Amino acid sequence: RLNDLVCTETLRTKFYPPDLGARRLSRVLQALDGYLAGASQREVAVALFGAERVEADWRDPRNHLCDQVRRAIRRGRDLMNGGYLKLLR
């Protein structure tokens, strides 16, 4: 990486793949933002997954989509209330 940086004078993305947890954390923060703005869980789901998916899956008796939204909001609140410190360690 250092040699490539010296030769090209840029940090090329092929040497820095995206963090696998970044997508999940992004959803968690978006869910928290919606929750704090007063959005309903369904509105948060539309923002995260799109209206088409929510329309198709929201009333599924297994509640997979509802559970994902609830977990994302709970995780966001946990992070907001000090859980972010674990990320920094």
NUVEXLUM-984675 format. One line per 10 residues: number of its first residue (from 0); for each residue x, y, z of C-alpha. Coordinates in pm, 1 decimal. Example, Ala and Ser with C-alpha at 12.3 -4.5 7.8 and 13.67 -1.06 7.14 Angstrom:
% residues 2
0	1230.0,-450.0,780.0; 1367.0,-106.0,714.0
END
This chain:
% residues 89
0	0.0,0.0,0.0; 274.3,241.5,90.1; 464.3,160.7,-228.0; 150.0,211.3,-436.1; 82.2,543.0,-262.7; 435.4,661.3,-333.6; 416.4,552.6,-698.8; 65.2,678.0,-776.3; 27.5,956.2,-517.6; -327.9,837.4,-449.0
10	-500.8,594.2,-213.9; -657.1,351.9,-459.8; -982.2,191.0,-351.7; -873.5,-159.6,-451.0; -647.2,-162.8,-145.7; -918.4,-37.9,89.5; -1235.3,-248.6,59.5; -1547.3,-118.3,232.6; -1601.2,-226.7,589.9; -1853.5,-509.5,604.5
20	-2037.4,-351.8,897.8; -2059.7,-7.4,738.3; -2381.5,-84.1,549.0; -2552.7,-208.5,864.5; -2431.2,87.7,1069.5; -2555.0,323.6,799.1; -2903.1,169.5,822.4; -2894.4,189.2,1200.8; -2806.7,558.9,1192.7; -3072.5,629.8,931.3
30	-3331.1,446.1,1142.7; -3225.1,641.2,1450.8; -3250.0,967.8,1260.4; -3603.8,885.7,1150.1; -3702.4,775.9,1500.2; -3568.5,1096.6,1653.6; -3753.7,1300.1,1390.1; -4079.5,1135.6,1499.0; -4127.4,902.4,1202.4; -4332.9,588.3,1251.4
40	-4164.1,249.4,1221.4; -4335.1,201.5,885.8; -4200.9,536.7,761.4; -3853.5,434.8,876.2; -3894.7,105.5,689.8; -3986.8,290.6,369.7; -3674.9,505.5,403.2; -3455.2,199.8,461.3; -3604.5,-56.3,222.7; -3828.3,131.2,-19.3
50	-4205.0,162.7,-47.6; -4244.9,-141.1,-273.3; -4079.7,-381.5,-29.9; -4265.5,-235.9,267.9; -4597.2,-267.0,84.5; -4524.1,-632.2,8.5; -4373.3,-741.7,342.0; -4497.4,-513.9,619.9; -4797.6,-726.6,717.1; -4619.1,-1060.9,682.2
60	-4717.0,-1262.4,991.7; -4351.8,-1352.1,1057.0; -4272.7,-978.4,1103.9; -3921.9,-997.0,953.9; -3928.4,-642.5,820.6; -4085.6,-497.7,1135.2; -3826.1,-676.4,1345.1; -3540.3,-537.6,1134.9; -3669.3,-184.5,1182.7; -3719.7,-231.3,1558.2
70	-3370.0,-376.6,1597.0; -3215.5,-94.8,1393.4; -3386.5,169.5,1606.6; -3291.9,-9.2,1929.6; -2928.6,-42.1,1814.7; -2924.0,326.2,1720.3; -3057.1,426.9,2061.0; -2797.6,203.6,2227.3; -2522.0,371.9,2026.1; -2657.8,714.6,2110.6
80	-2664.0,628.5,2482.0; -2295.9,541.8,2504.3; -2266.7,226.1,2296.0; -2060.6,417.5,2039.4; -1768.3,393.3,2281.7; -1739.2,22.7,2196.9; -1688.5,119.3,1832.7; -1397.2,340.3,1928.5; -1209.1,64.5,2111.5
END
